[in-house]
Amino acid sequence: MSRFWQTLQNALGTQINMSTTYHPQMDGQTKRTNQTLEDMLRSCVIDFGGSSDNHLPLVEFSYNNSYHTSIQCAPFEALYGRKCRLPICWSKVGENQIIGPEFIQETTDKIALIQERIKAARDRQKSYADNRRRPLEFQIGDRVMLKVSPWKGIFRIGKRGKLSPRFVGPFKILERIGSVAYRLKLPLEFSNIHDVFHVSNLKKCLADESLIVSLEEIQIDEKLQFNEEPVEVMDREVKVLKRSRIPIVKVRWNSQRGPEYTWEREDRMKVKYPYLFSKTIVIK
């Protein structure tokens, strides 16, 4: 975040909780909400027809008026302190019963109750997640291994090799960021990678030097994925499905851990690696 936005948020009194890079679980709640809205919008289009843009106000109204388990009320009620009036009730005119200090006190009580319900929901979700993880802490100066993942950027047919590196390093911990993130001292080869990592991507370094993967063996991108280039096409076949035939090729990759062969879709390999098909290969 730039200095301008930090200064602006401080002037507005906004407390910012920064997310951690390379930790997709942090965006899970947003993705789940987007899935719900997509399903609601799809249902409106199927039932009523027309463009999806025409149904956005209806989806917004339905979502804001739906019951949420975490706060045990609808978002509209949590925001305005009263239940949403349906269009069928708009003609009914009532009289406000609460005004002045009583209204402020009731609003304050509702906010406190909603905060308690949200905390209870978070604690319940945290208890589910903690069943599959163990607490892990490091000290400044410790040396840790960084978790990476393989990536070839194409559709996979079959399983890839089992000897791909899972951790690289070791790297020295420079600073602790919050309670679950650490800043690492990365070499120049990793200059395009953000140097703060979630604790789930780190592993305590073992003293045995033979277990360390050299940085010269792999090239890691900004998403903590290492790229492998194909060397040559070894064979070609046609994968027969129910109603289609998919040409596939057997590719040898430039793995430093030994020869690795995988079957890939020929059309996608031609688009991504056209130089592999400059030579003619024999069809079995």
C-alpha positions as CSV (number, residue, x, y, z in Angstrom):
1,M,0.0,0.0,0.0
2,S,1.3,3.5,-0.9
3,R,2.1,6.1,1.6
4,F,-0.8,8.3,0.3
5,W,-3.4,5.6,1.1
6,Q,-1.9,4.9,4.5
7,T,-2.1,8.6,5.3
8,L,-5.6,8.8,4.0
9,Q,-6.8,5.8,6.0
10,N,-5.2,7.1,9.2
11,A,-6.9,10.5,8.7
12,L,-10.2,8.7,8.3
13,G,-9.6,6.6,11.4
14,T,-9.8,3.4,9.4
15,Q,-7.9,0.4,10.8
16,I,-6.5,-1.7,8.0
17,N,-5.9,-5.5,8.3
18,M,-3.6,-6.4,5.5
19,S,-4.0,-9.9,3.9
20,T,-1.1,-12.3,3.5
21,T,0.3,-13.2,0.1
22,Y,0.3,-16.8,-1.1
23,H,-2.5,-17.7,1.3
24,P,-5.7,-18.3,-0.7
25,Q,-7.7,-19.3,2.4
26,M,-7.8,-15.6,3.3
27,D,-10.0,-14.8,0.3
28,G,-12.3,-17.8,0.9
29,Q,-15.1,-15.8,2.4
30,T,-15.2,-13.4,-0.5
31,K,-15.1,-16.2,-3.0
32,R,-18.0,-18.0,-1.3
33,T,-20.1,-14.8,-1.3
34,N,-19.4,-14.3,-5.0
35,Q,-20.5,-17.9,-5.6
36,T,-23.8,-17.3,-3.8
37,L,-24.5,-14.1,-5.8
38,E,-23.7,-15.9,-9.0
39,D,-26.1,-18.7,-8.2
40,M,-28.8,-16.2,-7.3
41,L,-28.3,-14.2,-10.5
42,R,-28.3,-17.4,-12.6
43,S,-31.6,-18.5,-11.1
44,C,-33.2,-15.1,-11.9
45,V,-32.0,-15.3,-15.5
46,I,-33.4,-18.9,-15.9
47,D,-36.7,-18.1,-14.2
48,F,-37.4,-14.6,-15.6
49,G,-35.2,-14.5,-18.7
50,G,-33.5,-11.4,-20.1
51,S,-30.1,-10.0,-19.4
52,S,-28.3,-10.6,-16.0
53,D,-27.8,-6.8,-15.6
54,N,-31.6,-6.3,-15.3
55,H,-31.8,-8.6,-12.3
56,L,-28.9,-7.1,-10.2
57,P,-31.3,-4.9,-8.1
58,L,-33.4,-7.9,-7.3
59,V,-30.4,-10.0,-6.4
60,E,-29.1,-7.2,-4.2
61,F,-32.4,-6.8,-2.4
62,S,-32.8,-10.6,-1.9
63,Y,-29.2,-11.0,-0.5
64,N,-29.5,-8.0,1.9
65,N,-32.8,-9.3,3.1
66,S,-31.7,-12.9,3.6
67,Y,-30.9,-14.4,7.0
68,H,-27.2,-14.7,7.8
69,T,-26.2,-17.4,10.3
70,S,-23.1,-15.5,11.5
71,I,-25.0,-12.4,12.7
72,Q,-28.3,-14.2,13.1
73,C,-30.2,-11.5,11.2
74,A,-30.3,-10.0,7.7
75,P,-27.6,-7.5,6.6
76,F,-30.3,-4.8,6.1
77,E,-31.4,-5.2,9.7
78,A,-27.8,-5.1,10.9
79,L,-27.1,-1.9,9.0
80,Y,-30.3,0.1,9.6
81,G,-31.5,-1.4,12.9
82,R,-34.9,-2.5,11.6
83,K,-36.3,-5.3,9.4
84,C,-36.6,-4.6,5.7
85,R,-40.2,-3.8,4.5
86,L,-41.2,-5.9,1.5
87,P,-42.8,-4.1,-1.4
88,I,-46.2,-5.5,-0.5
89,C,-45.9,-3.6,2.8
90,W,-44.8,-0.3,1.4
91,S,-48.3,1.1,1.4
92,K,-48.6,0.6,5.2
93,V,-47.5,3.7,7.1
94,G,-46.6,3.3,10.7
95,E,-45.5,5.6,13.5
96,N,-42.0,5.6,15.0
97,Q,-42.1,4.5,18.6
98,I,-38.4,5.1,19.5
99,I,-36.7,8.4,19.2
100,G,-33.8,10.3,20.8
101,P,-31.6,8.6,23.4
102,E,-33.7,5.4,23.4
103,F,-33.0,4.9,19.7
104,I,-29.3,5.4,20.2
105,Q,-29.2,3.0,23.1
106,E,-31.1,0.3,21.2
107,T,-28.8,0.7,18.2
108,T,-25.7,0.4,20.4
109,D,-27.1,-2.8,22.0
110,K,-27.8,-4.3,18.6
111,I,-24.3,-3.5,17.3
112,A,-22.7,-5.1,20.4
113,L,-25.0,-8.2,19.9
114,I,-24.0,-8.5,16.2
115,Q,-20.3,-8.2,17.1
116,E,-20.7,-11.0,19.7
117,R,-22.4,-13.2,17.1
118,I,-19.7,-12.6,14.5
119,K,-17.0,-13.4,17.0
120,A,-18.8,-16.6,18.0
121,A,-19.0,-17.6,14.3
122,R,-15.4,-16.9,13.7
123,D,-14.4,-18.9,16.8
124,R,-16.5,-21.8,15.6
125,Q,-14.9,-21.7,12.1
126,K,-11.4,-21.3,13.7
127,S,-12.0,-24.5,15.8
128,Y,-12.8,-26.4,12.6
129,A,-9.6,-25.2,10.9
130,D,-7.4,-25.8,13.9
131,N,-8.2,-29.5,13.9
132,R,-6.0,-29.9,10.8
133,R,-3.1,-27.7,11.7
134,R,-0.6,-27.3,14.4
135,P,0.8,-24.1,15.9
136,L,4.1,-23.1,14.2
137,E,6.3,-20.2,15.3
138,F,9.8,-19.1,14.3
139,Q,12.3,-16.7,15.8
140,I,14.1,-13.8,14.1
141,G,17.3,-15.3,12.6
142,D,16.0,-18.8,12.1
143,R,16.5,-20.4,8.8
144,V,13.4,-21.8,7.1
145,M,12.5,-23.6,3.8
146,L,10.0,-22.0,1.4
147,K,7.2,-24.1,-0.1
148,V,6.8,-23.9,-3.9
149,S,4.6,-25.8,-6.4
150,P,5.2,-27.1,-9.9
151,W,3.6,-25.5,-12.9
152,K,3.7,-26.2,-16.6
153,G,0.9,-23.9,-17.6
154,I,-1.0,-26.5,-19.7
155,F,-3.8,-29.0,-19.3
156,R,-2.6,-32.1,-17.4
157,I,-3.3,-35.7,-18.7
158,G,-2.2,-38.1,-16.0
159,K,-0.1,-37.4,-13.0
160,R,3.2,-35.5,-12.9
161,G,6.4,-36.7,-11.4
162,K,6.6,-37.4,-7.7
163,L,10.2,-36.1,-7.3
164,S,9.5,-32.4,-7.9
165,P,10.8,-30.1,-5.2
166,R,8.4,-29.0,-2.6
167,F,10.7,-26.6,-0.6
168,V,13.6,-24.4,-1.5
169,G,16.0,-22.5,0.6
170,P,17.1,-22.1,3.3
171,F,16.2,-18.4,4.0
172,K,16.8,-16.3,7.0
173,I,13.9,-14.7,8.9
174,L,14.3,-11.0,9.2
175,E,11.0,-9.9,10.8
176,R,7.8,-11.2,12.1
177,I,4.7,-9.5,10.5
178,G,1.6,-9.9,12.7
179,S,1.1,-13.3,14.3
180,V,1.1,-15.6,11.2
181,A,3.5,-14.1,8.7
182,Y,7.3,-13.6,8.4
183,R,9.6,-11.5,6.2
184,L,12.5,-13.5,4.7
185,K,15.8,-12.5,3.3
186,L,15.5,-13.6,-0.3
187,P,18.4,-13.7,-2.9
188,L,18.5,-11.6,-6.0
189,E,17.0,-14.5,-8.0
190,F,13.7,-13.9,-6.1
191,S,13.6,-10.1,-6.6
192,N,10.2,-10.4,-8.3
193,I,8.6,-12.2,-5.3
194,H,7.1,-10.5,-2.3
195,D,9.3,-11.2,0.8
196,V,6.4,-11.7,3.3
197,F,5.0,-15.3,3.6
198,H,2.3,-17.0,5.6
199,V,3.5,-19.5,8.2
200,S,1.8,-22.3,6.2
201,N,4.4,-21.8,3.4
202,L,7.4,-22.2,5.7
203,K,9.1,-25.2,7.2
204,K,11.9,-25.4,9.7
205,C,15.2,-25.9,8.0
206,L,17.1,-29.2,8.7
207,A,20.8,-29.1,9.3
208,D,21.6,-31.7,6.7
209,E,22.9,-29.8,3.6
210,S,22.1,-32.7,1.3
211,L,18.4,-32.0,1.8
212,I,18.6,-28.5,0.5
213,V,17.5,-27.8,-3.1
214,S,19.8,-25.5,-5.0
215,L,18.3,-22.3,-6.4
216,E,20.2,-22.9,-9.7
217,E,18.0,-26.0,-10.4
218,I,14.7,-24.2,-10.7
219,Q,13.3,-20.8,-11.6
220,I,10.5,-19.5,-9.4
221,D,7.9,-16.9,-10.5
222,E,6.0,-14.3,-8.3
223,K,3.4,-16.9,-7.5
224,L,5.9,-19.3,-5.9
225,Q,5.6,-21.7,-8.9
226,F,8.7,-23.0,-10.7
227,N,8.6,-23.3,-14.5
228,E,9.8,-26.3,-16.4
229,E,10.4,-26.2,-20.2
230,P,9.8,-29.2,-22.5
231,V,12.8,-30.6,-24.3
232,E,11.4,-32.8,-27.0
233,V,8.3,-34.7,-28.2
234,M,9.0,-38.5,-27.8
235,D,5.8,-40.0,-29.0
236,R,2.2,-39.3,-30.2
237,E,-1.1,-41.0,-29.7
238,V,-4.8,-40.3,-29.9
239,K,-6.9,-40.4,-26.8
240,V,-10.4,-41.7,-27.6
241,L,-13.3,-40.5,-25.5
242,K,-17.0,-41.1,-26.0
243,R,-17.6,-38.6,-28.8
244,S,-14.2,-37.1,-29.5
245,R,-10.6,-38.0,-30.3
246,I,-7.9,-35.9,-28.6
247,P,-4.3,-36.0,-30.1
248,I,-1.8,-36.2,-27.3
249,V,2.0,-36.2,-27.3
250,K,4.6,-37.7,-24.9
251,V,6.9,-34.8,-23.7
252,R,10.3,-35.0,-22.0
253,W,10.8,-32.1,-19.6
254,N,14.1,-30.5,-18.5
255,S,13.8,-31.7,-14.9
256,Q,17.1,-31.5,-13.0
257,R,16.0,-34.4,-10.8
258,G,16.1,-36.9,-13.6
259,P,14.1,-37.7,-16.8
260,E,10.4,-36.8,-16.6
261,Y,7.8,-37.7,-19.2
262,T,4.2,-36.7,-19.3
263,W,1.3,-36.9,-21.9
264,E,0.0,-33.5,-23.0
265,R,-2.6,-32.3,-25.4
266,E,-1.0,-31.7,-28.8
267,D,-3.0,-28.6,-29.7
268,R,-2.1,-26.7,-26.5
269,M,1.5,-27.7,-26.7
270,K,1.7,-26.4,-30.3
271,V,0.4,-23.0,-29.2
272,K,2.7,-22.7,-26.2
273,Y,5.8,-24.5,-27.5
274,P,5.7,-24.4,-31.3
275,Y,9.4,-25.1,-31.6
276,L,8.8,-28.7,-30.4
277,F,7.0,-29.5,-33.6
278,S,9.6,-28.2,-36.1
279,K,10.7,-31.8,-36.5
280,T,8.5,-34.7,-37.7
281,I,7.8,-37.4,-35.2
282,V,6.7,-41.0,-36.0
283,I,3.1,-41.9,-35.4
284,K,2.5,-45.3,-33.9
